[in-house]
Amino acid sequence: MKKHLIIFLCFVLSLSVCIGAALAHTGEDEPLVEGEVTTEPAYQFPNDWSRPALEFAVEKGILKGDANRDLRPHDNITRAETAAVLVRLLGAKGTGQLEKFRDADPTAWYYKELSAAVAAGIFNGTGADTIEPTAPITREQVMVVLCRAFGIAVKDPS
């Protein structure tokens, strides 16, 4: 099962299939109690090839959607959203130092998960004092963080 999930994640991220704001933290992590009625809108899934994968990712808590539970599958995925997916997938719980990054907002939805990604060694800054959490992630950056996340050693080509 883990192998299939890794393959799914690599495919989605490395091809820059955009799951955009699908990773935004909704502020509600508690599951519904059986029989409880919710006023939250239902997830809207596209009627295309991506639907089964998106449904699976939502069911497993990997994707949460934005405040309106909108997965926005055609938007670009950001660095913070990618960090959130990997942290949720791997169950990382640590806390890294984000204070040195002037562009990491401590009140933003992504702060805790980005901090965990930094603590796990999955994410680094893009500069001495920037991490660019809201910038779209590049294919190159995706491959680097996936290699770090899954312990894939890359030989220096020189």
VOGU-3710 file (C-alpha; in Angstrom, 3 decimals, decimal comma):
1> mkkhliiflc> 0,000/0,000/0,000  2,806/2,417/0,916  4,508/1,689/-2,395  1,330/2,601/-4,299  0,965/5,781/-2,297  4,577/6,757/-3,003  4,105/6,096/-6,714  0,900/8,136/-6,683  2,606/11,029/-4,902  5,640/10,978/-7,191
11> fvlslsvcig> 3,410/10,965/-10,251  1,247/13,813/-9,025  4,096/16,005/-7,852  6,751/15,285/-10,464  4,412/15,973/-13,360  3,230/19,141/-11,636  -0,321/17,934/-11,724  -1,742/20,775/-9,782  -3,678/20,092/-6,671  -3,295/23,693/-5,638
21> aalahtgede> -5,119/24,799/-2,580  -6,201/21,249/-1,901  -3,712/21,250/0,901  -4,895/24,323/2,749  -5,620/23,764/6,402  -9,313/24,084/7,151  -8,892/24,502/10,875  -10,978/21,397/11,580  -8,938/18,279/12,174  -11,454/16,522/14,403
31> plvegevtte> -13,471/13,769/12,717  -17,234/13,942/12,852  -18,903/11,947/15,587  -21,175/9,264/14,184  -24,581/10,753/13,485  -23,275/14,342/13,773  -24,533/16,717/11,107  -22,093/19,105/9,512  -22,767/22,398/7,815  -19,482/22,193/5,928
41> payqfpndws> -19,835/21,950/2,175  -19,102/18,592/0,573  -15,905/18,103/-1,379  -16,322/18,716/-5,088  -14,332/16,229/-7,146  -13,683/16,631/-10,859  -15,214/14,041/-13,168  -11,966/13,006/-14,808  -9,008/10,643/-14,362  -7,909/12,375/-11,148
51> rpalefavek> -11,093/11,721/-9,184  -10,159/8,317/-7,648  -6,744/9,594/-6,544  -8,201/12,772/-5,049  -10,945/10,831/-3,250  -8,325/8,460/-1,828  -6,100/11,344/-0,693  -9,027/13,117/1,007  -10,174/9,892/2,678  -6,671/9,293/4,080
61> gilkgdanrd> -6,321/12,904/5,302  -3,522/13,764/2,894  -5,571/16,478/1,173  -7,930/18,684/3,136  -9,058/21,404/0,750  -9,380/25,086/1,471  -11,807/26,679/3,915  -14,656/25,802/1,533  -13,356/22,234/1,085  -12,523/23,137/-2,488
71> lrphdnitra> -9,717/20,956/-3,822  -9,014/23,272/-6,785  -7,218/20,488/-8,695  -6,188/22,711/-11,602  -4,250/25,278/-9,545  -0,488/25,116/-9,100  0,743/23,503/-5,894  2,841/25,683/-3,594  5,902/24,829/-1,545  3,877/24,937/1,695
81> etaavlvrll> 1,167/22,708/0,230  3,787/20,195/-0,887  5,300/20,230/2,602  1,840/19,648/4,099  1,198/16,648/1,822  4,513/15,038/2,722  4,168/15,713/6,445  0,663/14,225/6,462  1,778/11,266/4,365  4,785/10,500/6,557
91> gakgtgqlek> 3,185/11,424/9,871  6,022/13,839/10,716  5,420/15,636/14,004  8,630/17,548/14,784  9,067/21,288/14,957  11,739/23,074/12,965  13,028/26,592/13,290  11,138/28,843/10,878  11,875/32,110/12,695  14,888/32,794/10,481
101> frdadptawy> 12,659/32,802/7,400  11,174/36,282/7,096  8,471/35,045/4,703  7,097/32,257/6,945  4,006/33,679/8,658  3,523/32,127/12,134  -0,251/32,678/11,824  -0,599/30,993/8,416  -2,379/27,650/8,004  0,852/25,996/6,785
111> ykelsaavaa> 3,189/27,039/9,618  2,986/23,880/11,746  3,325/21,468/8,813  6,088/23,469/7,133  7,884/23,524/10,470  7,572/19,726/10,671  8,933/19,393/7,107  11,950/21,515/8,050  12,498/19,492/11,243  12,346/16,252/9,241
121> gifngtgadt> 14,982/17,558/6,820  12,560/17,454/3,892  12,483/21,213/3,274  15,163/23,884/3,420  15,020/27,571/2,685  15,379/28,970/-0,793  17,835/31,527/0,573  19,470/32,469/3,856  16,245/34,035/5,183  13,505/32,881/2,782
131> ieptapitre> 11,555/29,658/2,316  8,897/30,950/-0,136  5,937/28,975/1,250  3,352/30,502/-1,095  5,436/30,217/-4,265  4,582/27,457/-6,739  6,985/24,550/-6,320  9,109/23,649/-9,338  9,583/20,128/-10,683  13,214/20,263/-9,619
141> qvmvvlcraf> 12,251/21,231/-6,059  9,633/18,455/-5,960  12,193/15,845/-6,903  14,632/17,122/-4,275  12,065/17,052/-1,453  10,776/13,621/-2,535  14,329/12,238/-2,465  14,815/13,704/1,008  11,421/12,483/2,234  11,943/8,908/1,087
151> giavkdps> 15,676/8,665/1,812  16,791/8,380/-1,791  20,496/9,193/-1,971  21,629/11,026/-5,064  25,241/10,748/-6,184  27,122/13,919/-7,002  27,576/13,896/-10,808  31,010/15,519/-10,616
//
